Amino acid sequence: MALIKLFLEKIWKNEKQSKLDESVHYFNEWSHTYDKYLFRYFMRKSQRDSINIISKKNFSALDVSCGTGEGLLMLREKTKGKIAGVDISEEMLKIAKKKVSGKNIELKKGSVDKLIYDDETFDVVISTEAFHHYPNPENAVKEMTRVLKKGGELIITDPDFLVFNRLFEKIEPGCVHIYNKREMKNLFIQAGLNDIKQRRTAIAFFITKGVK
């Protein structure tokens, strides 16, 4: 039984690494046309709605999987506090760097699985349209919660195509799983977050917000 368990764990580990590598390649390739994509209208709306529900003033914020930096610019409109963005795609970060130049926004290459920041660094941590690419969802939520200050807000916005979720998982490169509202709420509960609220936005997305 122990050998079988080790074998299955190795397969699962390799599969998760494969998904991660696929996502990196996918977003590197997509980066130069990402902002021109028709669906970006709805993605920008979901980003804007996610940032508008932040209740804090002059907050510090970390945008996980910040992509080309659209969300970072929206955050800067809302606060004078520290803003940072991390992403696994070097090409996405190159574009983001040009956009946020002179805005006092920190950019780092990094994975949600091991965020480079200390415990309780930020008032707000946000991730939009990326969670379905995370190979280790439980760890991802725990890491984002770890870098939140006490009383800080975690906001995750991701697509939910309802009956089409399984189809989307098969056709989008690097997609691990599309989480429904119940699954996402359970991840927040497991991470010890409180006052969890959810709402739909931009037709195909939903926002989940929790407080540490």
C-alpha positions in Angstrom: 0.0 0.0 0.0 2.9 2.4 0.8 4.4 1.8 -2.6 1.1 2.4 -4.3 0.6 5.6 -2.3 4.1 6.9 -3.3 3.5 6.0 -7.0 0.2 7.9 -7.0 1.8 10.9 -5.2 4.5 11.0 -7.8 2.0 10.9 -10.7 0.0 13.7 -9.1 3.2 15.8 -8.4 4.3 15.4 -12.1 0.8 16.3 -13.3 0.8 19.5 -11.2 4.2 20.4 -12.4 3.1 19.8 -16.0 0.1 22.1 -15.5 2.4 24.8 -14.0 4.8 24.6 -16.9 1.9 24.7 -19.4 0.6 27.8 -17.7 3.9 29.6 -17.9 4.3 28.8 -21.6 0.7 29.8 -22.3 0.9 33.2 -20.6 4.3 33.9 -22.0 3.0 33.3 -25.5 -0.3 35.2 -24.9 1.3 38.2 -23.2 1.7 40.4 -26.3 -2.0 40.1 -27.3 -3.5 39.6 -23.9 -4.8 43.2 -23.5 -6.4 43.1 -27.0 -8.4 40.0 -26.3 -12.1 40.6 -26.7 -12.9 38.8 -23.4 -10.6 41.4 -21.6 -13.6 43.8 -21.3 -15.3 41.4 -18.9 -12.0 40.6 -17.2 -11.3 44.3 -16.6 -14.9 44.7 -15.2 -14.4 41.8 -12.8 -11.0 43.4 -11.7 -12.7 46.7 -11.2 -15.6 45.2 -9.2 -13.1 43.2 -7.1 -11.1 46.3 -6.2 -14.1 48.4 -5.5 -15.2 46.1 -2.6 -12.0 46.7 -0.6 -13.2 48.4 2.5 -9.8 49.7 3.8 -8.3 53.2 3.3 -4.7 53.8 2.2 -4.2 50.1 2.2 -1.1 48.1 1.1 -1.9 45.4 -1.5 -0.4 42.4 -3.2 -1.8 41.4 -6.6 -1.0 37.7 -7.1 -0.8 36.7 -10.8 -0.8 40.3 -11.7 -0.4 39.7 -15.5 0.1 42.8 -17.6 -0.6 45.1 -14.7 -4.1 46.3 -15.3 -5.2 45.5 -11.7 -2.1 47.2 -10.3 -3.0 50.4 -12.0 -6.6 50.2 -10.6 -5.2 49.6 -7.1 -3.0 52.6 -7.4 -6.1 54.7 -8.1 -7.5 53.6 -4.8 -4.5 53.9 -2.4 -1.2 55.6 -1.7 0.0 52.5 0.2 2.5 49.9 -0.9 1.5 48.0 -4.0 3.2 44.8 -5.2 2.6 42.3 -8.0 3.9 38.8 -8.6 3.5 36.6 -11.6 5.1 33.4 -12.9 5.3 34.8 -16.5 8.3 36.8 -17.4 6.7 38.1 -20.5 3.6 39.3 -18.7 5.9 41.1 -16.1 7.8 42.9 -18.9 4.6 44.4 -20.2 3.4 45.2 -16.6 6.7 46.9 -15.9 6.2 49.4 -18.8 2.6 50.2 -17.6 3.5 50.8 -14.0 6.7 52.7 -14.6 6.8 55.7 -12.2 3.8 54.5 -10.2 5.9 53.2 -7.3 4.7 49.6 -7.8 6.9 46.6 -7.0 7.0 43.7 -9.4 8.5 40.3 -8.7 8.6 37.0 -10.5 7.2 34.3 -8.2 4.6 31.6 -7.6 1.6 31.7 -5.3 2.8 28.4 -3.9 5.6 30.2 -2.0 5.1 33.9 -1.9 8.3 35.9 -1.3 6.8 38.2 1.4 6.9 37.9 5.1 3.9 37.1 7.3 1.4 39.9 7.7 2.8 42.2 5.1 -0.3 43.4 3.3 -3.7 44.8 4.2 -5.2 43.3 1.0 -4.3 40.4 -1.2 -6.1 40.0 -4.5 -6.0 37.4 -7.3 -8.2 37.8 -10.4 -8.8 35.3 -13.2 -5.9 33.1 -12.3 -7.0 30.7 -9.5 -8.1 28.0 -11.9 -4.4 27.7 -12.9 -3.1 27.0 -9.4 -2.0 23.4 -9.0 -2.2 23.5 -5.2 -5.4 25.5 -4.3 -5.4 24.8 -0.5 -1.8 26.0 -0.3 -2.4 29.0 -2.5 -5.2 30.3 -0.3 -3.0 29.6 2.8 -0.1 31.5 1.4 -2.2 34.5 0.4 -3.7 34.4 3.9 -0.2 34.1 5.5 1.0 37.4 4.0 -2.2 39.2 5.1 -2.2 41.4 8.2 -4.7 40.6 10.9 -8.0 42.0 9.8 -6.7 42.0 6.2 -8.9 41.1 3.2 -8.4 38.3 0.7 -10.2 38.7 -2.6 -10.2 36.0 -5.2 -12.1 36.4 -8.5 -12.3 33.6 -11.0 -14.6 32.4 -13.8 -17.5 30.1 -13.2 -19.2 29.0 -16.4 -21.6 26.7 -14.6 -22.5 23.8 -16.9 -19.5 24.6 -19.2 -16.8 24.4 -16.4 -15.6 21.0 -17.4 -15.4 21.9 -21.0 -13.3 25.0 -20.2 -11.0 22.9 -18.1 -10.2 20.7 -21.2 -9.7 23.5 -23.7 -7.7 26.1 -21.8 -4.0 25.3 -21.5 -2.8 25.1 -17.9 -6.3 25.0 -16.4 -6.4 22.8 -13.4 -9.9 23.2 -12.1 -12.8 25.7 -12.3 -14.0 26.2 -8.7 -17.7 26.8 -8.0 -18.8 29.1 -5.2 -19.2 26.3 -2.7 -15.7 24.9 -3.4 -14.1 28.4 -3.1 -15.9 29.2 0.1 -14.7 25.9 1.6 -11.1 26.8 0.7 -11.5 30.2 2.5 -13.0 28.4 5.6 -10.1 25.9 5.7 -7.6 28.8 5.6 -9.3 30.3 8.7 -10.9 33.3 7.0 -14.0 34.9 8.3 -16.9 37.1 7.2 -16.9 35.3 3.8 -19.0 37.0 1.1 -19.5 36.1 -2.5 -21.1 37.8 -5.5 -21.2 37.3 -9.3 -19.7 39.9 -11.6 -19.2 40.4 -15.3 -21.6 37.6 -16.1 -19.0 34.8 -16.1 -17.0 35.5 -12.9 -17.6 35.5 -9.2 -15.8 37.2 -6.3 -15.1 35.7 -3.0 -13.9 37.9 -0.2 -12.8 36.9 3.3 -11.2 38.6 6.4 -8.2 37.2 8.3 
